[in-house]
Amino acid sequence: MQLTKAEEQIMQILWDLEDGLVKDIRDRFDDPKPARNTVSTVVRVLEKKGFIGHKAFSNVHLYYPLVSKSEYSKKQLFGLLEGYFDNSFPAMASFFAREKDLSMKELDELLDITRKEIKRSKKKK
């Protein structure tokens, strides 16, 4: 599921904090900070979408992520791969290499990192 920009900002803060009150989340924003009601509304939407949960202490709610940053990132990246690059990782990698104007050294480093990751994942299996 895709998050709006506001929802993603709050998720980034909660992933960083691990848990927090609406006040804690709001305090992490740059000035001018969004209104408390705005943050509270977005938090409730995220909870309805199943991205966060809460623990209630009287009338105070401590919010925490139910979806990890890596899980969300993975889904977004695979959605990008499928939606824009016909599930072709080489097409996506070459697009970013071209757009970022990577040097031969950077491409070699990318290839080396990829080889190491493949070896590491094969050892786990």
C-alpha positions in Angstrom: 0.0 0.0 0.0 1.3 3.4 -1.0 1.6 6.1 1.7 1.0 9.8 1.1 3.9 12.2 1.7 2.5 13.2 5.1 2.0 9.6 6.1 5.5 8.7 5.0 7.0 11.6 7.0 5.3 10.4 10.1 6.4 6.8 9.5 10.0 7.9 9.0 9.8 9.6 12.4 8.2 6.6 14.1 10.8 4.2 12.5 13.4 6.5 14.0 11.8 6.8 17.4 10.5 3.2 17.6 7.5 4.6 19.5 6.2 7.9 20.5 3.3 10.2 21.5 1.8 12.6 19.0 3.8 15.3 20.8 7.1 13.4 20.2 6.2 13.0 16.5 5.3 16.6 16.1 8.5 17.7 17.9 10.6 16.0 15.2 9.2 18.2 12.4 11.1 21.3 11.3 9.5 24.7 12.0 6.9 25.6 11.2 5.6 22.4 12.8 2.2 21.0 11.6 -0.7 21.5 13.9 -1.1 18.8 16.6 -4.6 17.9 15.2 -3.0 17.4 11.8 -0.4 15.0 13.2 -3.0 13.2 15.3 -5.3 12.8 12.2 -2.5 11.3 10.1 -1.5 9.0 12.9 -5.1 7.7 13.1 -5.2 7.1 9.4 -1.9 5.2 9.6 -3.4 3.1 12.3 -6.5 2.3 10.2 -4.3 1.3 7.3 -2.4 -1.1 9.6 0.9 0.7 9.6 1.0 1.6 13.3 -0.5 0.4 16.5 -0.8 2.0 19.9 -0.7 1.3 23.6 -3.2 3.2 25.7 -2.2 4.7 29.1 -5.3 6.4 30.4 -6.1 9.0 27.7 -2.5 9.0 26.3 -1.6 6.8 23.3 1.9 5.6 22.6 2.2 4.8 18.9 4.6 2.3 17.3 5.2 0.9 13.8 3.6 -2.4 12.8 5.4 -2.3 9.4 9.2 -2.1 9.4 11.0 0.4 7.3 12.8 -2.4 5.4 9.5 -4.2 4.7 7.9 -1.0 3.4 11.0 -0.1 1.4 11.1 -3.5 -0.2 7.5 -3.3 -1.3 8.0 0.1 -2.7 11.1 -0.9 -4.6 9.5 -4.0 -6.0 6.5 -1.9 -7.0 8.7 0.5 -8.8 10.6 -2.4 -10.5 7.3 -3.9 -11.7 5.4 -0.7 -12.6 8.2 1.2 -14.4 10.8 -1.4 -15.5 8.8 -4.4 -16.5 10.3 -6.4 -13.6 13.8 -6.0 -15.1 16.4 -5.2 -12.5 19.0 -4.6 -15.2 16.7 -2.0 -16.8 16.2 -0.3 -13.4 19.9 -0.4 -12.5 21.0 1.0 -15.9 18.4 3.8 -15.6 19.8 4.8 -12.2 23.4 4.4 -13.4 22.6 6.7 -16.3 20.6 9.3 -14.3 23.2 9.5 -11.5 26.0 9.5 -14.1 27.9 6.8 -12.2 31.6 6.4 -12.9 33.2 3.1 -13.9 34.6 2.8 -10.4 31.2 3.3 -8.9 29.7 0.7 -11.2 32.5 -1.8 -10.3 31.8 -1.1 -6.6 28.1 -1.8 -7.2 28.9 -5.1 -9.0 31.3 -6.1 -6.2 28.6 -5.3 -3.5 26.0 -7.3 -5.5 28.3 -10.3 -5.8 29.0 -10.3 -2.0 25.3 -10.1 -1.2 24.6 -13.0 -3.5 27.3 -15.1 -1.8 26.1 -14.1 1.6 22.5 -15.0 0.8 23.5 -18.4 -0.6 25.4 -19.2 2.6 22.2 -18.5 4.6 20.2 -21.1 2.6 
